[in-house]
């Protein structure tokens, strides 16, 4: 998967076509109704299933040297049943970065970035799906070029509706640093997804961040396609997509980027 990811990410203009061919080749037989429902649940951050995404993101246009960055986000999502009427859903995002000239002529660097842990308390009985809780910012970065390296936290929430094959909703959070003024940002992720009967999902979303310290937006729009497949008894969701930055700071990414991901799925029994 790593070699494939590098191959696709080095050719963003062709990644959609190549990824479609790969996904078709890997599909192991016709999808069942259970597969389609499971694929739809993956569009719900608060779904009652364990999932472990491995998500590669590639972006360019950093700084004066037009630097580039590849990030592997490992994002385990684990739900817990607290009571008959209340679930706790945890999501941890652990980034590992490879970057080159992202801050002028800064050379190449790689290592872990700062991690986040989101905790959503979600009622099981509601006319729509929602969850709210704390988010924690952990200083796990290998060095200051890969993250802020400070403790922080804030509040996060999710709200969504699933009707037929459609999922529409939004996720957001706000994080402050506990140590300085270096982290004061709002993250907004509206999303729309359509899942077919043969377990394909087409998604459009934005993963926008507003930095209140610099008064700057980073606002990409992502277009993604995924397919739920089986390798023996193991269900895996394979995804490929592209993004375009509507806004970004002068030092941030711009233009087009790409995404590839594989999500291990473990339905709760």
Phi and psi in degrees as GROMACS dihedral restraints (atoms count N, CA, C in turn):
[ dihedral_restraints ]
;  ai    aj    ak    al  type     phi  dphi    fc
    3     4     5     6     1   -65.9    20    10
    4     5     6     7     1   -45.3    20    10
    6     7     8     9     1   -63.1    20    10
    7     8     9    10     1   -41.0    20    10
    9    10    11    12     1   -62.4    20    10
   10    11    12    13     1   -43.2    20    10
   12    13    14    15     1   -60.5    20    10
   13    14    15    16     1   -44.6    20    10
   15    16    17    18     1   -64.1    20    10
   16    17    18    19     1   -38.2    20    10
   18    19    20    21     1   -63.9    20    10
   19    20    21    22     1   -45.7    20    10
   21    22    23    24     1   -69.2    20    10
   22    23    24    25     1   -42.2    20    10
   24    25    26    27     1   -67.5    20    10
   25    26    27    28     1   -22.7    20    10
   27    28    29    30     1   -79.3    20    10
   28    29    30    31     1    -6.1    20    10
   30    31    32    33     1  -134.7    20    10
   31    32    33    34     1    68.3    20    10
   33    34    35    36     1   -56.3    20    10
   34    35    36    37     1   -36.1    20    10
   36    37    38    39     1   -66.0    20    10
   37    38    39    40     1   -25.4    20    10
   39    40    41    42     1  -106.8    20    10
   40    41    42    43     1     2.3    20    10
   42    43    44    45     1   -63.5    20    10
   43    44    45    46     1   -37.5    20    10
   45    46    47    48     1   -62.7    20    10
   46    47    48    49     1   -44.6    20    10
   48    49    50    51     1   -66.5    20    10
   49    50    51    52     1   -47.9    20    10
   51    52    53    54     1   -63.3    20    10
   52    53    54    55     1   -41.6    20    10
   54    55    56    57     1   -64.2    20    10
   55    56    57    58     1   -37.8    20    10
   57    58    59    60     1   -62.1    20    10
   58    59    60    61     1   -41.9    20    10
   60    61    62    63     1   -63.4    20    10
   61    62    63    64     1   -43.9    20    10
   63    64    65    66     1   -62.0    20    10
   64    65    66    67     1   -45.1    20    10
   66    67    68    69     1   -64.2    20    10
   67    68    69    70     1   -38.9    20    10
   69    70    71    72     1   -64.6    20    10
   70    71    72    73     1   -39.3    20    10
   72    73    74    75     1   -67.7    20    10
   73    74    75    76     1   -33.3    20    10
   75    76    77    78     1   -84.0    20    10
   76    77    78    79     1   -17.7    20    10
   78    79    80    81     1   -61.2    20    10
   79    80    81    82     1   122.7    20    10
   81    82    83    84     1  -103.1    20    10
   82    83    84    85     1    82.8    20    10
   84    85    86    87     1    85.3    20    10
   85    86    87    88     1   170.4    20    10
   87    88    89    90     1   -66.1    20    10
   88    89    90    91     1   144.5    20    10
   90    91    92    93     1   -74.1    20    10
   91    92    93    94     1   148.3    20    10
   93    94    95    96     1   -98.9    20    10
   94    95    96    97     1   171.3    20    10
   96    97    98    99     1   -62.2    20    10
   97    98    99   100     1   -34.7    20    10
   99   100   101   102     1   -64.2    20    10
  100   101   102   103     1   -39.1    20    10
  102   103   104   105     1   -63.9    20    10
  103   104   105   106     1   -41.8    20    10
  105   106   107   108     1   -64.1    20    10
  106   107   108   109     1   -42.2    20    10
  108   109   110   111     1   -66.9    20    10
  109   110   111   112     1   -38.2    20    10
  111   112   113   114     1   -67.0    20    10
  112   113   114   115     1   -39.9    20    10
  114   115   116   117     1   -62.3    20    10
  115   116   117   118     1   -37.8    20    10
  117   118   119   120     1   -66.9    20    10
  118   119   120   121     1   -38.9    20    10
  120   121   122   123     1   -61.5    20    10
  121   122   123   124     1   -30.6    20    10
  123   124   125   126     1   -66.7    20    10
  124   125   126   127     1   -17.5    20    10
  126   127   128   129     1   -81.5    20    10
  127   128   129   130     1    -6.0    20    10
  129   130   131   132     1  -107.1    20    10
  130   131   132   133     1   108.8    20    10
  132   133   134   135     1   -60.4    20    10
  133   134   135   136     1   -17.2    20    10
  135   136   137   138     1  -105.6    20    10
  136   137   138   139     1    14.0    20    10
  138   139   140   141     1   -63.6    20    10
  139   140   141   142     1   148.8    20    10
  141   142   143   144     1   -85.9    20    10
  142   143   144   145     1    64.4    20    10
  144   145   146   147     1  -149.6    20    10
  145   146   147   148     1   152.6    20    10
  147   148   149   150     1   -88.7    20    10
  148   149   150   151     1   130.6    20    10
  150   151   152   153     1  -138.9    20    10
  151   152   153   154     1   149.5    20    10
  153   154   155   156     1  -132.6    20    10
  154   155   156   157     1    91.8    20    10
  156   157   158   159     1   -78.8    20    10
  157   158   159   160     1   141.6    20    10
  159   160   161   162     1  -117.3    20    10
  160   161   162   163     1   104.7    20    10
  162   163   164   165     1  -115.1    20    10
  163   164   165   166     1   118.5    20    10
  165   166   167   168     1   -96.3    20    10
  166   167   168   169     1   129.9    20    10
  168   169   170   171     1  -124.1    20    10
  169   170   171   172     1   136.0    20    10
  171   172   173   174     1  -125.7    20    10
  172   173   174   175     1   127.1    20    10
  174   175   176   177     1  -137.8    20    10
  175   176   177   178     1   151.8    20    10
  177   178   179   180     1  -130.3    20    10
  178   179   180   181     1   177.0    20    10
  180   181   182   183     1    89.3    20    10
  181   182   183   184     1    19.4    20    10
  183   184   185   186     1   -78.8    20    10
  184   185   186   187     1   128.2    20    10
  186   187   188   189     1    63.0    20    10
  187   188   189   190     1  -167.8    20    10
  189   190   191   192     1   -71.7    20    10
  190   191   192   193     1   -20.4    20    10
  192   193   194   195     1   -99.1    20    10
  193   194   195   196     1    10.3    20    10
  195   196   197   198     1    53.7    20    10
  196   197   198   199     1    51.4    20    10
  198   199   200   201     1   -70.5    20    10
  199   200   201   202     1   170.7    20    10
  201   202   203   204     1  -133.9    20    10
  202   203   204   205     1   157.8    20    10
  204   205   206   207     1  -145.3    20    10
  205   206   207   208     1   134.2    20    10
  207   208   209   210     1  -115.3    20    10
  208   209   210   211     1   129.5    20    10
  210   211   212   213     1  -124.4    20    10
  211   212   213   214     1   126.4    20    10
  213   214   215   216     1   -98.0    20    10
  214   215   216   217     1   113.7    20    10
  216   217   218   219     1   -98.7    20    10
  217   218   219   220     1   120.0    20    10
  219   220   221   222     1   -98.6    20    10
  220   221   222   223     1   120.7    20    10
  222   223   224   225     1  -131.7    20    10
  223   224   225   226     1    67.4    20    10
  225   226   227   228     1   -63.8    20    10
  226   227   228   229     1   133.2    20    10
  228   229   230   231     1  -117.2    20    10
  229   230   231   232     1   121.4    20    10
  231   232   233   234     1  -130.9    20    10
  232   233   234   235     1   118.7    20    10
  234   235   236   237     1   -93.8    20    10
  235   236   237   238     1   151.6    20    10
  237   238   239   240     1  -132.0    20    10
  238   239   240   241     1   139.8    20    10
  240   241   242   243     1   -92.0    20    10
  241   242   243   244     1   109.0    20    10
  243   244   245   246     1   -81.6    20    10
  244   245   246   247     1   -44.1    20    10
  246   247   248   249     1  -143.9    20    10
  247   248   249   250     1  -179.1    20    10
  249   250   251   252     1   -63.9    20    10
  250   251   252   253     1   -22.8    20    10
  252   253   254   255     1  -113.4    20    10
  253   254   255   256     1     2.2    20    10
  255   256   257   258     1  -144.1    20    10
  256   257   258   259     1   128.7    20    10
  258   259   260   261     1  -110.1    20    10
  259   260   261   262     1   153.6    20    10
  261   262   263   264     1  -117.4    20    10
  262   263   264   265     1   121.9    20    10
  264   265   266   267     1  -111.4    20    10
  265   266   267   268     1   126.2    20    10
  267   268   269   270     1  -110.9    20    10
  268   269   270   271     1   138.5    20    10
  270   271   272   273     1  -135.0    20    10
  271   272   273   274     1   122.8    20    10
  273   274   275   276     1  -109.8    20    10
  274   275   276   277     1   132.5    20    10
  276   277   278   279     1  -116.0    20    10
  277   278   279   280     1   116.0    20    10
  279   280   281   282     1  -115.3    20    10
  280   281   282   283     1   108.3    20    10
  282   283   284   285     1   -93.9    20    10
  283   284   285   286     1   141.4    20    10
  285   286   287   288     1  -122.6    20    10
  286   287   288   289     1   129.1    20    10
  288   289   290   291     1  -120.1    20    10
  289   290   291   292     1   143.4    20    10
  291   292   293   294     1  -120.3    20    10
  292   293   294   295     1   122.3    20    10
  294   295   296   297     1  -141.0    20    10
  295   296   297   298     1   154.8    20    10
  297   298   299   300     1  -142.7    20    10
  298   299   300   301     1   122.4    20    10
  300   301   302   303     1    54.5    20    10
  301   302   303   304     1    39.9    20    10
  303   304   305   306     1   -80.4    20    10
  304   305   306   307     1   -15.2    20    10
  306   307   308   309     1  -130.2    20    10
  307   308   309   310     1    70.7    20    10
  309   310   311   312     1    69.4    20    10
  310   311   312   313     1  -147.1    20    10
  312   313   314   315     1   -83.3    20    10
  313   314   315   316     1    66.5    20    10
  315   316   317   318     1   -96.1    20    10
  316   317   318   319     1    -3.6    20    10
  318   319   320   321     1    76.6    20    10
  319   320   321   322     1  -165.3    20    10
  321   322   323   324     1   -98.8    20    10
  322   323   324   325     1   150.7    20    10
  324   325   326   327     1  -155.7    20    10
  325   326   327   328     1   150.2    20    10
  327   328   329   330     1  -151.8    20    10
  328   329   330   331     1   155.4    20    10
  330   331   332   333     1   153.1    20    10
  331   332   333   334     1  -174.4    20    10
  333   334   335   336     1   -77.4    20    10
  334   335   336   337     1   142.9    20    10
  336   337   338   339     1   -94.9    20    10
  337   338   339   340     1  -175.8    20    10
  339   340   341   342     1   -73.2    20    10
  340   341   342   343     1   144.7    20    10
  342   343   344   345     1  -102.2    20    10
  343   344   345   346     1   158.8    20    10
  345   346   347   348     1  -129.6    20    10
  346   347   348   349     1   147.5    20    10
  348   349   350   351     1  -126.9    20    10
  349   350   351   352     1   118.4    20    10
  351   352   353   354     1  -104.7    20    10
  352   353   354   355     1   138.5    20    10
  354   355   356   357     1  -125.0    20    10
  355   356   357   358     1   114.3    20    10
  357   358   359   360     1  -110.8    20    10
  358   359   360   361     1   123.2    20    10
  360   361   362   363     1   -91.6    20    10
  361   362   363   364     1   121.0    20    10
  363   364   365   366     1  -130.1    20    10
  364   365   366   367     1   122.8    20    10
  366   367   368   369     1   -70.0    20    10
  367   368   369   370     1   141.8    20    10
  369   370   371   372     1   -83.0    20    10
  370   371   372   373     1   -18.9    20    10
  372   373   374   375     1  -116.8    20    10
  373   374   375   376     1   103.9    20    10
  375   376   377   378     1  -160.7    20    10
  376   377   378   379     1   154.4    20    10
  378   379   380   381     1   -72.1    20    10
  379   380   381   382     1   -16.2    20    10
  381   382   383   384     1  -146.4    20    10
  382   383   384   385     1   169.2    20    10
  384   385   386   387     1   -94.7    20    10
  385   386   387   388     1   129.0    20    10
  387   388   389   390     1  -151.9    20    10
  388   389   390   391     1   158.5    20    10
  390   391   392   393     1  -156.6    20    10
  391   392   393   394     1   150.0    20    10
  393   394   395   396     1  -148.0    20    10
  394   395   396   397     1   151.6    20    10
  396   397   398   399     1   172.2    20    10
  397   398   399   400     1  -168.7    20    10
  399   400   401   402     1   -86.3    20    10
  400   401   402   403     1   158.5    20    10
  402   403   404   405     1  -128.2    20    10
  403   404   405   406     1   140.9    20    10
  405   406   407   408     1  -120.3    20    10
  406   407   408   409     1   137.2    20    10
  408   409   410   411     1  -107.4    20    10
  409   410   411   412     1   121.3    20    10
  411   412   413   414     1  -111.9    20    10
  412   413   414   415     1   132.7    20    10
  414   415   416   417     1   -80.8    20    10
  415   416   417   418     1    70.5    20    10
  417   418   419   420     1   -97.7    20    10
  418   419   420   421     1     4.7    20    10
  420   421   422   423     1   -67.3    20    10
  421   422   423   424     1   143.5    20    10
  423   424   425   426     1   -67.5    20    10
  424   425   426   427     1   -33.3    20    10
  426   427   428   429     1  -159.2    20    10
  427   428   429   430     1   173.3    20    10
  429   430   431   432     1   -66.8    20    10
  430   431   432   433     1   -21.9    20    10
  432   433   434   435     1   -72.5    20    10
  433   434   435   436     1   -15.6    20    10
  435   436   437   438     1  -108.1    20    10
  436   437   438   439     1    -6.6    20    10
  438   439   440   441     1  -178.4    20    10
  439   440   441   442     1   170.9    20    10
  441   442   443   444     1   -72.0    20    10
  442   443   444   445     1   -35.1    20    10
  444   445   446   447     1    74.5    20    10
  445   446   447   448     1    34.7    20    10
  447   448   449   450     1  -131.8    20    10
  448   449   450   451     1   156.3    20    10
  450   451   452   453     1   -77.7    20    10
  451   452   453   454     1   140.8    20    10
  453   454   455   456     1  -156.5    20    10
  454   455   456   457     1  -179.8    20    10
  456   457   458   459     1  -178.5    20    10
  457   458   459   460     1   178.7    20    10
  459   460   461   462     1   175.5    20    10
  460   461   462   463     1  -145.4    20    10
  462   463   464   465     1  -127.7    20    10
  463   464   465   466     1   147.1    20    10
  465   466   467   468     1  -138.3    20    10
  466   467   468   469     1   152.8    20    10
  468   469   470   471     1  -152.2    20    10
  469   470   471   472     1   155.7    20    10
  471   472   473   474     1  -137.1    20    10
  472   473   474   475     1   140.2    20    10
  474   475   476   477     1  -142.4    20    10
  475   476   477   478     1   137.8    20    10
  477   478   479   480     1  -159.8    20    10
  478   479   480   481     1   161.7    20    10
  480   481   482   483     1  -131.0    20    10
  481   482   483   484     1   135.6    20    10
  483   484   485   486     1  -118.3    20    10
  484   485   486   487     1   121.5    20    10
  486   487   488   489     1  -136.1    20    10
  487   488   489   490     1   115.5    20    10
  489   490   491   492     1    60.6    20    10
  490   491   492   493     1  -132.7    20    10
  492   493   494   495     1   -82.8    20    10
  493   494   495   496     1    -0.8    20    10
  495   496   497   498     1   -99.2    20    10
  496   497   498   499     1   144.3    20    10
  498   499   500   501     1  -130.4    20    10
  499   500   501   502     1   126.3    20    10
  501   502   503   504     1  -135.0    20    10
  502   503   504   505     1   137.1    20    10
  504   505   506   507     1   178.9    20    10
  505   506   507   508     1  -162.2    20    10
  507   508   509   510     1  -158.5    20    10
  508   509   510   511     1   151.6    20    10
  510   511   512   513     1  -128.9    20    10
  511   512   513   514     1   141.6    20    10
  513   514   515   516     1  -151.8    20    10
  514   515   516   517     1   161.3    20    10
  516   517   518   519     1  -157.5    20    10
  517   518   519   520     1   163.3    20    10
  519   520   521   522     1  -134.7    20    10
  520   521   522   523     1   132.3    20    10
  522   523   524   525     1  -125.4    20    10
  523   524   525   526     1   134.2    20    10
  525   526   527   528     1  -115.7    20    10
  526   527   528   529     1   151.2    20    10
  528   529   530   531     1   -77.6    20    10
  529   530   531   532     1   142.0    20    10
  531   532   533   534     1   -84.8    20    10
  532   533   534   535     1    -6.7    20    10
  534   535   536   537     1  -116.5    20    10
  535   536   537   538     1   -25.1    20    10
  537   538   539   540     1  -158.6    20    10
  538   539   540   541     1  -165.9    20    10
  540   541   542   543     1  -100.1    20    10
  541   542   543   544     1    14.8    20    10
  543   544   545   546     1   -75.6    20    10
  544   545   546   547     1   -19.9    20    10
  546   547   548   549     1  -123.3    20    10
  547   548   549   550     1   115.8    20    10
  549   550   551   552     1  -157.1    20    10
  550   551   552   553     1    81.5    20    10
  552   553   554   555     1  -135.9    20    10
  553   554   555   556     1   148.6    20    10
  555   556   557   558     1  -113.6    20    10
  556   557   558   559     1   131.8    20    10
  558   559   560   561     1  -114.5    20    10
  559   560   561   562     1   131.1    20    10
  561   562   563   564     1  -129.6    20    10
  562   563   564   565     1   128.6    20    10
  564   565   566   567     1  -133.4    20    10
  565   566   567   568     1    81.9    20    10
  567   568   569   570     1   -72.7    20    10
  568   569   570   571     1   145.0    20    10
  570   571   572   573     1  -146.1    20    10
  571   572   573   574     1   150.9    20    10
  573   574   575   576     1  -138.2    20    10
  574   575   576   577     1   127.7    20    10
  576   577   578   579     1  -136.4    20    10
  577   578   579   580     1   146.9    20    10
  579   580   581   582     1  -128.9    20    10
  580   581   582   583     1   124.5    20    10
  582   583   584   585     1  -111.3    20    10
  583   584   585   586     1   130.5    20    10
  585   586   587   588     1   -91.1    20    10
  586   587   588   589     1   171.3    20    10
  588   589   590   591     1   -68.1    20    10
  589   590   591   592     1   -21.6    20    10
  591   592   593   594     1   -99.2    20    10
  592   593   594   595     1    25.0    20    10
  594   595   596   597     1    69.9    20    10
  595   596   597   598     1    27.0    20    10
  597   598   599   600     1   -92.0    20    10
  598   599   600   601     1   142.0    20    10
  600   601   602   603     1  -128.5    20    10
  601   602   603   604     1   130.1    20    10
  603   604   605   606     1  -112.4    20    10
  604   605   606   607     1   124.5    20    10
  606   607   608   609     1  -129.8    20    10
  607   608   609   610     1   140.0    20    10
  609   610   611   612     1  -127.3    20    10
  610   611   612   613     1   134.3    20    10
  612   613   614   615     1  -152.4    20    10
  613   614   615   616     1   172.2    20    10
  615   616   617   618     1  -125.9    20    10
  616   617   618   619     1   139.8    20    10
  618   619   620   621     1  -119.7    20    10
  619   620   621   622     1    74.2    20    10
  621   622   623   624     1   -96.3    20    10
  622   623   624   625     1   141.9    20    10
  624   625   626   627     1  -127.6    20    10
  625   626   627   628     1   131.8    20    10
  627   628   629   630     1  -110.6    20    10
  628   629   630   631     1   121.7    20    10
  630   631   632   633     1   -92.9    20    10
  631   632   633   634     1   111.5    20    10
  633   634   635   636     1   -73.6    20    10
  634   635   636   637     1   -16.1    20    10
  636   637   638   639     1   -77.6    20    10
  637   638   639   640     1   -42.3    20    10
  639   640   641   642     1   -99.4    20    10
  640   641   642   643     1    -7.9    20    10
  642   643   644   645     1    58.0    20    10
  643   644   645   646     1    42.5    20    10
  645   646   647   648     1  -126.2    20    10
  646   647   648   649     1   142.3    20    10
  648   649   650   651     1   -96.0    20    10
  649   650   651   652     1   143.9    20    10
  651   652   653   654     1  -118.0    20    10
  652   653   654   655     1   111.5    20    10
  654   655   656   657     1  -133.2    20    10
  655   656   657   658     1    84.6    20    10
  657   658   659   660     1   -87.2    20    10
  658   659   660   661     1   150.4    20    10
  660   661   662   663     1  -112.4    20    10
  661   662   663   664     1   126.8    20    10
  663   664   665   666     1  -106.2    20    10
  664   665   666   667     1   138.7    20    10
  666   667   668   669     1  -122.1    20    10
  667   668   669   670     1   118.8    20    10
  669   670   671   672     1  -136.0    20    10
  670   671   672   673     1   150.3    20    10
  672   673   674   675     1  -130.6    20    10
  673   674   675   676     1   138.5    20    10
  675   676   677   678     1  -137.8    20    10
  676   677   678   679     1   157.8    20    10
  678   679   680   681     1  -138.7    20    10
  679   680   681   682     1   129.9    20    10
  681   682   683   684     1   -86.3    20    10
  682   683   684   685     1   123.1    20    10
  684   685   686   687     1  -127.7    20    10
  685   686   687   688     1   172.6    20    10
  687   688   689   690     1  -124.1    20    10
  688   689   690   691     1   137.1    20    10
  690   691   692   693     1  -117.2    20    10
  691   692   693   694     1    94.0    20    10
  693   694   695   696     1    67.5    20    10
  694   695   696   697     1  -123.9    20    10
  696   697   698   699     1   -91.1    20    10
  697   698   699   700     1    -8.9    20    10
  699   700   701   702     1   -84.0    20    10
  700   701   702   703     1   123.1    20    10
  702   703   704   705     1   -89.5    20    10
  703   704   705   706     1   136.8    20    10
  705   706   707   708     1  -137.4    20    10
  706   707   708   709     1   133.5    20    10
  708   709   710   711     1  -100.2    20    10
  709   710   711   712     1   120.6    20    10
  711   712   713   714     1  -104.1    20    10
  712   713   714   715     1   132.6    20    10
  714   715   716   717     1  -134.6    20    10
  715   716   717   718     1   144.4    20    10
  717   718   719   720     1  -140.7    20    10
  718   719   720   721     1   149.9    20    10
  720   721   722   723     1  -171.2    20    10
  721   722   723   724     1   177.7    20    10
  723   724   725   726     1  -133.6    20    10
  724   725   726   727     1   158.2    20    10
  726   727   728   729     1  -134.0    20    10
  727   728   729   730     1   155.6    20    10
  729   730   731   732     1  -132.0    20    10
  730   731   732   733     1   133.6    20    10
  732   733   734   735     1   -88.0    20    10
  733   734   735   736     1   114.7    20    10
  735   736   737   738     1   -77.5    20    10
  736   737   738   739     1   -28.8    20    10
  738   739   740   741     1  -154.9    20    10
  739   740   741   742     1   147.4    20    10
  741   742   743   744     1  -164.4    20    10
  742   743   744   745     1   154.7    20    10
  744   745   746   747     1   -66.5    20    10
  745   746   747   748     1   164.8    20    10
  747   748   749   750     1   -57.7    20    10
  748   749   750   751     1   -32.3    20    10
  750   751   752   753     1   -89.4    20    10
  751   752   753   754     1    -3.3    20    10
  753   754   755   756     1   -94.3    20    10
  754   755   756   757     1  -177.9    20    10
  756   757   758   759     1   -72.1    20    10
  757   758   759   760     1   157.1    20    10
  759   760   761   762     1  -148.8    20    10
  760   761   762   763     1   174.8    20    10
  762   763   764   765     1    69.1    20    10
  763   764   765   766     1  -141.6    20    10
  765   766   767   768     1   -98.0    20    10
  766   767   768   769     1   149.6    20    10
  768   769   770   771     1  -135.8    20    10
  769   770   771   772     1   178.6    20    10
  771   772   773   774     1  -139.4    20    10
  772   773   774   775     1   158.4    20    10
  774   775   776   777     1  -141.6    20    10
  775   776   777   778     1   138.0    20    10
  777   778   779   780     1  -133.3    20    10
  778   779   780   781     1   139.5    20    10
  780   781   782   783     1  -150.3    20    10
  781   782   783   784     1   154.6    20    10
  783   784   785   786     1  -130.9    20    10
  784   785   786   787     1   127.3    20    10
  786   787   788   789     1  -117.5    20    10
  787   788   789   790     1   118.2    20    10
  789   790   791   792     1   -78.6    20    10
  790   791   792   793     1   131.2    20    10
  792   793   794   795     1  -119.6    20    10
  793   794   795   796     1   132.1    20    10
  795   796   797   798     1  -131.0    20    10
  796   797   798   799     1    93.0    20    10
  798   799   800   801     1   -61.1    20    10
  799   800   801   802     1   139.6    20    10
  801   802   803   804     1   -76.9    20    10
  802   803   804   805     1   139.5    20    10
